[in-house]
Amino acid sequence: MASLIVLLGSNVDSEYWSEKIISILQTCSSVEKIGKPWKTKAEGCADAPNFINRAIKIRGEKTIEDWKVLFKKIEKKSGRQRSNDPNQPRTLDLDIVWFDGKWIDNPGLSRPYGIIPIADVAGDLKGPDGFSLKQLAARLRKHPSILGVSKNQASL
C-alpha cells in the first residue's frame, strides 16, 4: 500500500472544503494524519481571498496516476473552474507532494503555504532540499503570508 501526502489549497468556501476533503478521502483511503488548516495570503493577486492550506497523509492501493485522476475528479465535483490564470480563486486544489517515500515536484515544497502544513504531517522527514521540514516550518511561521491556524478549525 502506497503512502502519500496531499497538499490542499482552497480560497472559495475554504472552511467548508478544508473539512469536507477529510471525509471524502476517508471513503477512498486510510487517513493517517491530518494537518492543521493554515490560513495564508493568496500569491500573485492582491485582492484574492485568503487561502486555507492543509496537508493530509493517507495510504491506499492506487498508483500515483490513479490518485491524480481521482483528485482531478474531486476538484471538478467541488466546482473548481480551471483557466490559464494560475492564481485564480479555487474551491479545491489537491496536489500530491510525497508518494511512497519520494518528493513530487510542487511549488508548495519551496513556499511557506506548503512547507508549514506539510511539516504538520511529516515534520520528521527531510524536504527535497535535505533540510528538516520541522525546522523550516518553525522559521517560516512568522512569514508575512502566514496568517495563522484557521480559528474555526483550530481544534481539529
C-alpha positions as CSV (number, residue, x, y, z in Angstrom):
1,M,0.0,0.0,0.0
2,A,1.4,3.4,-1.0
3,S,1.7,6.3,1.4
4,L,1.2,9.8,0.2
5,I,0.9,13.4,1.4
6,V,-1.7,15.5,-0.2
7,L,-1.5,19.3,0.0
8,L,-4.9,21.0,-0.1
9,G,-5.4,24.7,-1.1
10,S,-8.8,26.5,-1.1
11,N,-9.9,30.1,-1.2
12,V,-13.5,29.7,-2.2
13,D,-15.7,28.2,0.6
14,S,-12.3,27.3,2.1
15,E,-13.6,26.5,5.6
16,Y,-16.1,24.0,4.2
17,W,-13.6,22.3,1.7
18,S,-10.8,22.1,4.3
19,E,-13.1,19.9,6.4
20,K,-15.1,18.2,3.7
21,I,-12.0,16.8,2.0
22,I,-11.2,14.7,5.1
23,S,-14.5,12.7,4.8
24,I,-14.0,12.4,1.0
25,L,-10.5,10.9,1.5
26,Q,-11.8,8.6,4.1
27,T,-14.0,6.9,1.5
28,C,-11.1,6.0,-0.8
29,S,-8.1,5.7,1.5
30,S,-6.8,5.2,5.0
31,V,-6.3,8.7,6.5
32,E,-3.1,8.5,8.7
33,K,-2.6,12.1,9.8
34,I,-4.4,15.4,9.3
35,G,-2.5,18.7,9.5
36,K,-3.9,22.0,10.8
37,P,-5.8,24.3,8.5
38,W,-3.4,27.2,7.9
39,K,-4.8,30.5,6.7
40,T,-2.4,32.1,4.2
41,K,-2.5,35.1,1.9
42,A,-3.0,34.4,-1.8
43,E,0.0,34.8,-4.0
44,G,0.0,36.7,-7.3
45,C,-3.2,38.6,-6.8
46,A,-3.5,41.2,-4.0
47,D,-7.4,41.2,-4.0
48,A,-7.9,37.4,-4.0
49,P,-9.4,35.8,-0.9
50,N,-7.1,34.2,1.7
51,F,-6.4,30.5,1.4
52,I,-6.6,27.6,3.7
53,N,-3.8,25.2,3.2
54,R,-3.6,21.8,4.8
55,A,-1.7,18.6,4.4
56,I,-3.2,15.1,4.9
57,K,-1.2,11.9,4.9
58,I,-3.0,8.9,3.5
59,R,-2.4,5.3,2.4
60,G,-4.1,3.5,-0.4
61,E,-3.8,0.9,-3.1
62,K,-3.8,3.2,-6.1
63,T,-0.9,4.2,-8.4
64,I,0.2,7.9,-8.4
65,E,-1.5,8.3,-11.8
66,D,-4.8,6.8,-10.4
67,W,-4.6,9.3,-7.4
68,K,-4.0,12.2,-9.8
69,V,-7.1,11.3,-11.9
70,L,-9.2,10.8,-8.7
71,F,-8.1,14.2,-7.3
72,K,-8.9,16.0,-10.6
73,K,-12.4,14.4,-10.4
74,I,-12.9,15.5,-6.8
75,E,-11.7,19.1,-7.7
76,K,-14.2,19.2,-10.6
77,K,-17.1,17.9,-8.3
78,S,-16.2,20.7,-5.8
79,G,-16.9,23.2,-8.5
80,R,-13.4,24.1,-9.3
81,Q,-13.1,26.2,-12.5
82,R,-9.8,25.9,-14.3
83,S,-8.3,28.7,-16.5
84,N,-5.0,29.9,-17.8
85,D,-4.6,32.0,-14.7
86,P,-2.6,30.0,-12.1
87,N,-3.7,32.5,-9.4
88,Q,-7.5,32.1,-10.0
89,P,-9.5,31.5,-6.8
90,R,-10.5,27.9,-6.4
91,T,-12.8,25.7,-4.3
92,L,-10.2,22.9,-4.1
93,D,-6.7,22.2,-5.2
94,L,-5.3,18.8,-4.4
95,D,-1.6,18.1,-5.1
96,I,0.4,15.1,-4.3
97,V,3.7,16.3,-2.8
98,W,5.1,13.0,-1.5
99,F,4.4,9.5,-2.8
100,D,5.8,6.2,-1.4
101,G,9.0,7.8,0.0
102,K,9.7,10.3,-2.8
103,W,9.0,14.0,-3.0
104,I,7.0,15.1,-6.0
105,D,7.9,18.4,-7.6
106,N,5.5,21.1,-6.5
107,P,5.7,24.8,-5.8
108,G,4.4,24.2,-2.3
109,L,7.6,22.4,-1.4
110,S,9.5,25.7,-1.5
111,R,6.9,28.1,-0.1
112,P,5.6,28.8,3.4
113,Y,2.0,27.9,2.4
114,G,3.2,24.4,1.6
115,I,6.1,23.8,4.0
116,I,4.3,24.6,7.2
117,P,1.2,22.3,6.5
118,I,3.4,19.5,5.2
119,A,5.5,19.7,8.4
120,D,2.3,19.1,10.4
121,V,2.1,15.6,8.9
122,A,5.7,14.8,8.1
123,G,7.9,17.0,10.3
124,D,10.4,14.2,10.9
125,L,11.1,14.0,7.1
126,K,13.7,16.0,5.3
127,G,12.4,18.1,2.5
128,P,13.7,17.7,-1.1
129,D,16.5,20.1,-0.3
130,G,17.7,17.9,2.6
131,F,16.6,20.3,5.4
132,S,14.3,19.3,8.2
133,L,10.7,20.2,7.5
134,K,10.1,20.8,11.2
135,Q,13.0,23.3,11.4
136,L,12.0,25.1,8.1
137,A,8.4,25.4,9.3
138,A,9.4,26.9,12.7
139,R,11.4,29.6,10.8
140,L,8.6,30.3,8.4
141,R,5.7,30.7,10.8
142,K,6.4,34.4,11.1
143,H,6.4,34.9,7.3
144,P,4.0,37.7,6.3
145,S,2.0,35.4,4.1
146,I,1.1,33.1,7.1
147,L,-1.9,34.4,8.9
148,G,-2.1,31.5,11.4
149,V,-4.3,28.5,12.0
150,S,-7.9,28.9,10.9
151,K,-9.8,29.9,14.0
152,N,-12.9,27.9,13.0
153,Q,-11.0,24.7,12.8
154,A,-8.1,25.1,15.1
155,S,-9.3,22.3,17.4
156,L,-9.1,19.6,14.7
